[in-house]
Amino acid sequence: MPTGSAVRVSANEASGHRGALAADTAQNRAIAIRPLTILIVVPTLHAGAADAGVVDLVRILANAGHKAIVMSRGGRMEKDVWAAGGEFVFAEVDSKNPVLMLRNALAMARLARQRKCDIIHAHGRAPGWSAYLAARLTGLPFLTSWYKGFREQNFLKRIYNSVMIRGDRIIAASDQIAELIVERYGVGSDHISVIPAGVDVKRFDPDQVSADRIEAMRRRWGVGPNVKVVLVVGRLIRRKGHHLIVRAAQRLKDMGVKDFVCVFAGEDQGRSRYSGELWDLVVATNTVDVIRITGPVEDLAASYAAASVVVSAATQPEGLQRSILEAQAMARPVIASDLGAGPEVLLAPPTVPEDRMTGLRFASGDAAELAAALVRLFSLSPAARQSIGLRGREWVKGHFNPPAVAELTLKLYDETARARPAR
């Protein structure tokens, strides 16, 4: 694959030089780039992949001497934007109201002119349309970031989603998402850069989580010392597949499997009926005793350390889920649907031999296959499960380290800014 200015760089292709990159090398190259001001727009700042991705992006830009301005409705991660060195500007950019979207576009254009922005970068569809118009009004380059595959139930939905391919450059979080963009929209691969998330392996280090923190987390969940915890990290929305995990838990109980609990640790923003339907399903399947819906947790590292396995039952392409990478960094086995994690994220048979696997994969939507994967993992010895987890940590350390991700990101920004005539 070419390595010119318009390059589709995948996680696997970049991994060769990532391992050799030192943090100071990435920072030294970053400082050589002239200072840029980037207007970043994201619907909210709660806990989604785009939200966390924006905070990481702000940190990368600030560390390299650039300015990041984040326009969003905001949320509990606003403080993280400021702490990372960025600036937060409130706007209802998550609205799908056409009048408000136009108003947002004018506000973005005005802000971009006032602050002499170099690039407008959209991390979502609703703000993406406003950002696209603002970029056209100001003549600024327009970037988009894809974190997941969007459903296209009808023609109107396809049009709505299409703003994400209108970027001068498109950033995909994984090879899986890049391939989806190419197949669905016919976008040339040279128009796409695959830049994965970086994982802070110092924060997510099992050796740094004390037994007291783990015990406190298990007490919060109401879990005894010998109970296996199936942890699911992510918002309570249908595409995350929580209902499939409930069905799998029912099958485990029917098979006589004991001493396990499924913990759903994620936000419920109350925007859909799904959480109510989920509780109805829990009651109907008689799994109340083995399902915990806890809401988001502040001490994520301890929650992974308290888990026996981390599961993603995604029912649509999820790209690169941070929870899967963080779980592997914490040396925890992972089970994911084939839409929840591609082979560049999770090493699983038959793609790799069993002595290299970092987890298991199952067919999306198949609760029986998920239950079988859980039984298989539970049946392994503690030493075998530990070996799987340790391989996962080494995989993440070698392929998703922040300095390499920062260099790829800054290189793309520099190329994009250089392609625009100097102001």
LUMDREN-96127 format. One record per residue (C-alpha): x, y, z. Coordinates in steps of 0.1 Angstrom, whole numbers, plus 5000, padded with zeros to 4 digits. Each point is the difference from the previous one (the first is absolute). Layout:
<rs>
+------+------+------+
:    x :    y :    z :
+------+------+------+
:    X :    Y :    Z :
...
+------+------+------+
</rs>
This chain:
<rs>
+------+------+------+
:    x :    y :    z :
+------+------+------+
: 5000 : 5000 : 5000 :
: 5014 : 5034 : 4992 :
: 5014 : 5023 : 5026 :
: 4995 : 5034 : 4984 :
: 4981 : 5030 : 5013 :
: 4966 : 4983 : 4995 :
: 5005 : 4967 : 5016 :
: 4977 : 4975 : 5015 :
: 5020 : 4989 : 5030 :
: 4986 : 4970 : 5020 :
: 5007 : 4990 : 5035 :
: 5019 : 4970 : 4989 :
: 5020 : 5018 : 4973 :
: 5010 : 5027 : 5025 :
: 5009 : 4975 : 5027 :
: 5034 : 4992 : 4985 :
: 5014 : 5035 : 5007 :
: 4978 : 5006 : 5031 :
: 5020 : 4977 : 5021 :
: 5032 : 5018 : 4991 :
: 4986 : 5035 : 5006 :
: 5011 : 5017 : 5032 :
: 4978 : 5027 : 5016 :
: 5026 : 5027 : 4996 :
: 5003 : 4992 : 4963 :
: 4963 : 5006 : 4994 :
: 5001 : 5032 : 5020 :
: 5030 : 5013 : 4982 :
: 4984 : 4995 : 4967 :
: 4968 : 5015 : 5012 :
: 5017 : 5032 : 5011 :
: 5014 : 5005 : 4965 :
: 4965 : 5005 : 4987 :
: 4989 : 5036 : 5000 :
: 4974 : 5008 : 5028 :
: 4965 : 4992 : 4988 :
: 4966 : 5009 : 5013 :
: 4974 : 4972 : 4996 :
: 4963 : 5004 : 5004 :
: 4987 : 4966 : 5012 :
: 4962 : 4993 : 5001 :
: 4985 : 4971 : 5018 :
: 4963 : 4994 : 5010 :
: 5006 : 4994 : 5037 :
: 5027 : 4994 : 5025 :
: 4986 : 4972 : 5021 :
: 5018 : 4967 : 4995 :
: 4997 : 4988 : 4964 :
: 5028 : 4991 : 4977 :
: 4999 : 5034 : 4982 :
: 4999 : 5018 : 5034 :
: 5031 : 4982 : 5013 :
: 5017 : 5003 : 4966 :
: 4996 : 5038 : 5001 :
: 5016 : 5002 : 5034 :
: 5029 : 4980 : 4988 :
: 5003 : 5022 : 4969 :
: 5000 : 5031 : 5021 :
: 5028 : 4986 : 5021 :
: 5020 : 4991 : 4969 :
: 4996 : 5034 : 4985 :
: 5008 : 5019 : 5033 :
: 5031 : 4979 : 5007 :
: 5013 : 5009 : 4965 :
: 4994 : 5037 : 5005 :
: 4968 : 5003 : 4980 :
: 4966 : 5015 : 5011 :
: 4969 : 4979 : 5002 :
: 4965 : 5016 : 5002 :
: 4972 : 4975 : 5008 :
: 4964 : 5010 : 4991 :
: 4975 : 4976 : 5015 :
: 4968 : 4997 : 5021 :
: 5025 : 4987 : 5027 :
: 4996 : 4975 : 5028 :
: 5020 : 4986 : 5028 :
: 5032 : 5000 : 4979 :
: 5001 : 5038 : 4996 :
: 5025 : 5002 : 5028 :
: 5022 : 4975 : 4982 :
: 5002 : 5023 : 4970 :
: 5012 : 5029 : 5021 :
: 5024 : 4977 : 5019 :
: 5014 : 4988 : 4967 :
: 5009 : 5035 : 4990 :
: 4970 : 5008 : 4978 :
: 4972 : 5026 : 5000 :
: 4963 : 4991 : 5002 :
: 4972 : 5019 : 4983 :
: 4964 : 4991 : 5007 :
: 4976 : 4995 : 4971 :
: 4971 : 4977 : 4993 :
: 5018 : 4983 : 4972 :
: 4984 : 4967 : 5007 :
: 4966 : 5013 : 4987 :
: 4986 : 4986 : 4968 :
: 4977 : 5031 : 4996 :
: 5009 : 5014 : 4966 :
: 4995 : 5036 : 5012 :
: 5023 : 4995 : 5030 :
: 5025 : 4981 : 4978 :
: 5002 : 5030 : 4977 :
: 5004 : 5024 : 5030 :
: 5028 : 4978 : 5013 :
: 5017 : 5001 : 4966 :
: 5000 : 5038 : 5001 :
: 5013 : 5000 : 5035 :
: 5028 : 4976 : 4991 :
: 5010 : 5021 : 4970 :
: 5000 : 5031 : 5021 :
: 5021 : 4984 : 5027 :
: 5024 : 4985 : 4974 :
: 5006 : 5035 : 4985 :
: 5004 : 5017 : 5034 :
: 5025 : 4974 : 5013 :
: 5018 : 4996 : 4967 :
: 4994 : 4962 : 4999 :
: 5019 : 4979 : 4975 :
: 4978 : 4969 : 4999 :
: 4964 : 4990 : 5010 :
: 4998 : 4964 : 5012 :
: 4966 : 4983 : 5005 :
: 4994 : 4970 : 5023 :
: 4964 : 4993 : 4993 :
: 4972 : 5004 : 4974 :
: 4978 : 5028 : 5014 :
: 5029 : 5023 : 5008 :
: 5017 : 4987 : 4968 :
: 4974 : 5016 : 4978 :
: 5004 : 5034 : 5018 :
: 5038 : 4996 : 4998 :
: 4999 : 4991 : 4963 :
: 4981 : 5032 : 4992 :
: 5022 : 5021 : 5023 :
: 5031 : 4986 : 4982 :
: 4985 : 5009 : 4966 :
: 4992 : 5035 : 5013 :
: 5035 : 5006 : 5013 :
: 5020 : 4980 : 4974 :
: 5015 : 4979 : 5028 :
: 5009 : 4963 : 4996 :
: 4974 : 4977 : 5014 :
: 5009 : 4967 : 5017 :
: 4977 : 4973 : 5013 :
: 5006 : 4971 : 5025 :
: 4981 : 4967 : 4999 :
: 4998 : 4980 : 5032 :
: 4973 : 4975 : 4990 :
: 4979 : 4988 : 4971 :
: 4967 : 5020 : 4997 :
: 4968 : 4982 : 4992 :
: 4983 : 5008 : 4966 :
: 4964 : 4989 : 5004 :
: 4989 : 5022 : 4971 :
: 5010 : 5026 : 4974 :
: 4996 : 5030 : 5023 :
: 5022 : 4983 : 5026 :
: 5027 : 4994 : 4973 :
: 4999 : 5037 : 4991 :
: 5003 : 5010 : 5036 :
: 5030 : 4977 : 5005 :
: 5017 : 5012 : 4968 :
: 5014 : 5031 : 5016 :
: 5026 : 4978 : 5016 :
: 5015 : 4992 : 4965 :
: 5001 : 5037 : 4990 :
: 5032 : 5007 : 5019 :
: 5031 : 5011 : 4981 :
: 5015 : 4971 : 5019 :
: 4981 : 4972 : 5019 :
: 5014 : 4985 : 5032 :
: 4988 : 4965 : 5008 :
: 5006 : 4984 : 5035 :
: 5007 : 4966 : 4986 :
: 5006 : 4980 : 4968 :
: 4964 : 4986 : 5005 :
: 4985 : 5035 : 4997 :
: 5023 : 5010 : 4971 :
: 4989 : 4969 : 4981 :
: 4963 : 5008 : 5007 :
: 5005 : 5036 : 4987 :
: 5016 : 4987 : 4968 :
: 4974 : 4973 : 4994 :
: 4970 : 5021 : 5008 :
: 5009 : 5033 : 4984 :
: 5027 : 4991 : 4975 :
: 5024 : 5024 : 5016 :
: 5036 : 4995 : 4988 :
: 5023 : 4985 : 5027 :
: 5025 : 5028 : 4994 :
: 4974 : 5024 : 5014 :
: 4999 : 4981 : 5033 :
: 5025 : 5000 : 5029 :
: 4995 : 4972 : 5026 :
: 5012 : 5014 : 5033 :
: 4991 : 4979 : 5030 :
: 4996 : 5011 : 5036 :
: 5030 : 5001 : 5022 :
: 4997 : 4982 : 5034 :
: 5017 : 5013 : 5031 :
: 5016 : 4968 : 5012 :
: 5013 : 5017 : 5031 :
: 4965 : 5009 : 5011 :
: 4987 : 4966 : 4989 :
: 5026 : 4978 : 5017 :
: 4988 : 4971 : 5021 :
: 5030 : 5003 : 5022 :
: 4990 : 5035 : 5010 :
: 4965 : 4991 : 5013 :
: 5000 : 4991 : 5036 :
: 4980 : 4972 : 5016 :
: 4980 : 5026 : 5019 :
: 4989 : 5017 : 4968 :
: 4989 : 4967 : 4986 :
: 4981 : 4990 : 5031 :
: 4983 : 5034 : 5002 :
: 4988 : 4996 : 4964 :
: 4987 : 4965 : 5006 :
: 4982 : 5012 : 5031 :
: 4984 : 5027 : 4980 :
: 4987 : 4974 : 4976 :
: 4989 : 4977 : 5028 :
: 5023 : 4972 : 4988 :
: 5015 : 4974 : 5023 :
: 5037 : 4989 : 4999 :
: 4995 : 4968 : 4979 :
: 4976 : 5014 : 4975 :
: 5011 : 5005 : 4964 :
: 4992 : 5034 : 4986 :
: 4990 : 5005 : 4964 :
: 5006 : 5037 : 4994 :
: 4984 : 5021 : 4973 :
: 5012 : 5036 : 4997 :
: 4980 : 5023 : 4977 :
: 4968 : 5021 : 4998 :
: 4967 : 4982 : 5003 :
: 4990 : 5002 : 4964 :
: 4986 : 4972 : 4978 :
: 5030 : 4997 : 4976 :
: 5022 : 4991 : 5030 :
: 4981 : 4967 : 5003 :
: 4992 : 4999 : 5038 :
: 4969 : 4981 : 4992 :
: 5021 : 4972 : 4985 :
: 5020 : 4998 : 5031 :
: 4968 : 4996 : 5021 :
: 4990 : 4971 : 4977 :
: 5034 : 4985 : 5003 :
: 4998 : 5002 : 5038 :
: 4966 : 4983 : 4999 :
: 5016 : 4971 : 4980 :
: 5028 : 4998 : 5025 :
: 4975 : 4997 : 5028 :
: 4981 : 4973 : 4981 :
: 5032 : 4981 : 4995 :
: 5006 : 5000 : 5038 :
: 5029 : 5025 : 4999 :
: 5003 : 5017 : 5034 :
: 5020 : 5027 : 5017 :
: 5000 : 5026 : 4972 :
: 4987 : 5035 : 4997 :
: 4996 : 5023 : 4970 :
: 5008 : 5036 : 5008 :
: 4988 : 5027 : 4975 :
: 5022 : 5031 : 5008 :
: 4989 : 5028 : 4978 :
: 4979 : 5031 : 4996 :
: 4963 : 5000 : 4994 :
: 4992 : 5034 : 4986 :
: 4962 : 4993 : 5001 :
: 4996 : 5008 : 4963 :
: 4984 : 4967 : 4990 :
: 4978 : 4972 : 5013 :
: 5028 : 4976 : 4999 :
: 5010 : 5000 : 5037 :
: 4963 : 4993 : 5009 :
: 4998 : 4972 : 4975 :
: 5032 : 4986 : 5014 :
: 4987 : 4999 : 5035 :
: 4968 : 4983 : 4987 :
: 5021 : 4974 : 4983 :
: 5021 : 4994 : 5032 :
: 4968 : 4994 : 5019 :
: 4985 : 4978 : 4973 :
: 5031 : 4978 : 4998 :
: 5003 : 4997 : 5037 :
: 5035 : 5014 : 5000 :
: 4995 : 5027 : 5026 :
: 5024 : 4982 : 5023 :
: 5029 : 5000 : 4975 :
: 4996 : 5034 : 4983 :
: 5013 : 5033 : 5015 :
: 4993 : 5033 : 4982 :
: 5023 : 5024 : 5019 :
: 5004 : 5031 : 4979 :
: 5035 : 5014 : 4991 :
: 5029 : 4994 : 5023 :
: 5027 : 5025 : 5008 :
: 5028 : 4974 : 5007 :
: 5000 : 4982 : 4967 :
: 5033 : 4983 : 5007 :
: 4987 : 4984 : 5031 :
: 4968 : 4989 : 4983 :
: 5020 : 4981 : 4974 :
: 5023 : 4986 : 5027 :
: 4968 : 4988 : 5018 :
: 4987 : 4982 : 4969 :
: 5007 : 4965 : 4988 :
: 4991 : 5008 : 4964 :
: 4990 : 5031 : 4980 :
: 4973 : 4996 : 4974 :
: 4988 : 5020 : 4970 :
: 4968 : 4986 : 4983 :
: 4998 : 5028 : 4974 :
: 4974 : 4995 : 4973 :
: 5014 : 5025 : 4975 :
: 5036 : 5009 : 4990 :
: 5016 : 5016 : 5030 :
: 5034 : 5008 : 4986 :
: 5025 : 5003 : 5028 :
: 4984 : 4997 : 5035 :
: 5021 : 5015 : 5027 :
: 4986 : 4976 : 5026 :
: 5014 : 4970 : 4980 :
: 5035 : 5016 : 4999 :
: 4999 : 5011 : 5036 :
: 4989 : 4966 : 5011 :
: 5029 : 4984 : 4982 :
: 5024 : 5025 : 5014 :
: 4987 : 4989 : 5034 :
: 5009 : 4964 : 4991 :
: 4963 : 4989 : 4998 :
: 4987 : 4975 : 4974 :
: 4975 : 5015 : 4976 :
: 4970 : 4985 : 4982 :
: 4986 : 5021 : 4972 :
: 4976 : 4996 : 4971 :
: 5014 : 5001 : 4965 :
: 4985 : 5035 : 4997 :
: 5014 : 5011 : 5033 :
: 5037 : 4995 : 4993 :
: 5019 : 4992 : 4968 :
: 5032 : 4979 : 4999 :
: 5022 : 5031 : 5003 :
: 4985 : 5006 : 5034 :
: 4994 : 4965 : 5015 :
: 5021 : 4969 : 4993 :
: 4976 : 4971 : 4999 :
: 4998 : 4966 : 4983 :
: 4998 : 4990 : 4972 :
: 5018 : 5032 : 4989 :
: 5029 : 4991 : 5023 :
: 5011 : 4968 : 5018 :
: 4986 : 4994 : 5035 :
: 5034 : 5006 : 5015 :
: 4999 : 5036 : 4987 :
: 4964 : 5009 : 5007 :
: 4991 : 5029 : 5023 :
: 4963 : 4990 : 5000 :
: 4972 : 4985 : 4981 :
: 4976 : 5012 : 4973 :
: 4964 : 4990 : 4993 :
: 4974 : 5006 : 4973 :
: 4982 : 5033 : 5006 :
: 4964 : 4995 : 5012 :
: 5006 : 4963 : 5011 :
: 4994 : 4998 : 5038 :
: 5006 : 4962 : 4999 :
: 5035 : 5005 : 4985 :
: 5007 : 5027 : 5026 :
: 4989 : 4977 : 5028 :
: 5023 : 4972 : 4986 :
: 5029 : 5024 : 4999 :
: 4995 : 5009 : 5036 :
: 4997 : 4964 : 5010 :
: 5033 : 4993 : 4982 :
: 5018 : 5028 : 5017 :
: 4986 : 4992 : 5034 :
: 5011 : 4964 : 4996 :
: 5037 : 5010 : 4995 :
: 5023 : 4999 : 5030 :
: 5009 : 5033 : 5016 :
: 5035 : 4996 : 4986 :
: 4987 : 4996 : 4965 :
: 4977 : 5031 : 5003 :
: 5029 : 5019 : 5014 :
: 5022 : 4991 : 4970 :
: 4973 : 5012 : 4976 :
: 4998 : 5033 : 5020 :
: 5037 : 5006 : 5000 :
: 5002 : 4994 : 4962 :
: 4973 : 5027 : 4997 :
: 5020 : 5025 : 5020 :
: 5031 : 4994 : 4978 :
: 4979 : 5003 : 4969 :
: 4986 : 5034 : 5011 :
: 5034 : 5013 : 5011 :
: 5015 : 4991 : 4967 :
: 4973 : 5013 : 4977 :
: 4980 : 5028 : 5017 :
: 5026 : 5021 : 5018 :
: 4992 : 5038 : 5002 :
: 5032 : 5014 : 4986 :
: 4996 : 4981 : 4967 :
: 4963 : 5010 : 4998 :
: 5010 : 5037 : 5007 :
: 5025 : 4999 : 4972 :
: 4975 : 4987 : 4975 :
: 4975 : 5026 : 5011 :
: 5023 : 5029 : 4999 :
: 5014 : 4990 : 4966 :
: 4965 : 4999 : 4985 :
: 4992 : 5035 : 5014 :
: 5033 : 5013 : 4987 :
: 4993 : 4986 : 4965 :
: 4965 : 5014 : 5000 :
: 5011 : 5035 : 5012 :
: 5028 : 5001 : 4974 :
: 4976 : 4991 : 4972 :
: 4982 : 5033 : 5007 :
: 5015 : 5033 : 4988 :
: 5016 : 5020 : 5028 :
: 4976 : 5025 : 5015 :
+------+------+------+
</rs>
